[in-house]
Amino acid sequence: MPMAWLLPKHQEPRVDSFPSLSTINYWAMRCLPFFNPQTASTQPSSSATAVGDAAVGDANPLSSKMRYLAATNHVGTEVKPTFAGSSWVLQMKVGQRHLLLDSLGTKKEACLVVTLPP
């Protein structure tokens, strides 16, 4: 999923090789309904620490499958805003903590290749 997230102002002086974890957490939370539509209304909308706290016992048989979300983000600065970079691949399964498989730094221009677990 291509994105154009802006880097939060409090993260601009950070080291470029690290991803913007607050941005990744925010979008992981926003994408939870794709992976667990049964509990979408019970998930907090702004708590980064809640990532991975999915509900257990979902009656949907598809919820037992491992799902993956790959997100790409624009890198660099255009006039004033700085884009967050931090492209990433996340593994999600209902009842389990979400796992960040790999990510790029805030200013890293690269093609992220991730081998998914069997």
Secondary structure by P-SEA (a helix, b strand, c coil): cccccccccccccccccccaaaaaaaaaaaacccccccccccccccccccccccccccccccccbbbbbbbbbbbccccccccccccbbbbbbcccccccccccccccbbbbbbbbcc
